[in-house]
């Protein structure tokens, strides 16, 4: 009997397994438990059903679906004994999710993970330019989605430059193709001459990228649309330096790729609507703008004209105002000097009247007489009179001589004591 | 009291001020007749000077307008 070394024995066992299966890859379905990643590179878990259990090994980079404990999966691979630990395991090439429940569960797990990483943050979403010119379109050339998208675009707007990055939009190879297309579009710089309309690719960093990156496909089954829930696709869209517009399937379908996009279109047609404005709306808006500018300008001109008018009329009006003021002041002075002179005249009349009343001649006219003695002195008392004395009487119009016959009723002068 | 010569290039604002002062003098009922007559004469001089000054300004405004129309 030949005695074998341990490694030789395991090599024989592995050889028997290989030969027996003839290189055929078997698919084994079961539920995951004990899922773990070693050194960030090697994924191991137990795949089990009610009666049995087998260890599964797969390099992390080959694992394209999100899995966790309890998930039902189909593992495609070959059985072998791992020499270092003598452990029998299923070496997987690829793992698929089994059953719709598992899809949904896995999808929810991936959404949660990416959400925590901030891939769906509303704050980091960029607006699309209102009038994009250069579009990178990631879609299938044969799809109805592509036709719809182009048709609606042309109905609404014109003059767009659209570069189609043709990709598969379903199946195993689709995610990688889509990722490659997104990366390729991001590496292209367009330098555009507006006169000739020609494009020249450039490696310069200050060159312009596409204005918008559009990823779209039409409706399909959940499995078909899973391409757009693929972590690689979602990350590529999130990482795009070109603003992204993603519309997958129908309105009710919401894929992670759409959630990671800057703008989500619910369908390919909706993508076209969100990408460009309707030229009729823009024409209407332009007409409104022109009208509003014209009206604002007219108002400015009117205001200016009004200022000019004032400038022209103000000096003449000021002069007219001064002239009126002068007339008023002069009329006032004239009135005042009249009144002032009248006061003088009034005073004169009063003084004259007073003097007139004091004039003795005026008294004589009323019948009074002045009595004067022989020396011409006026006599104002009987004491200075004696009987037989000669006196003169002065009247208003002349003089008469008289002799005193009685003084105080007596013919003889009483003797002075 | 300013002389007659002052009225040739009379300052409009000062002219009006002087007229107002004369008006107030009469209002006070002053009794100096000679002074009153002199003030009245002065008022008439200022009024004529102001009229001339304003008429000249009016013509100047018309002239300037014509130049720029």
Interface residues (C-beta under 8 A of the other chain):
Chain A: X312 X315 X316 X319 X322 X323 X325 X326 X329 X330 X332 X333 X336 X337 X339 X340 X343 X344
Chain B: X12 X16 X19 X20 X22 X23 X26 X27 X29 X30 X31 X33 X36 X40 X43 X47 X50 X51 X54 X57 X58 X61 X62 X65
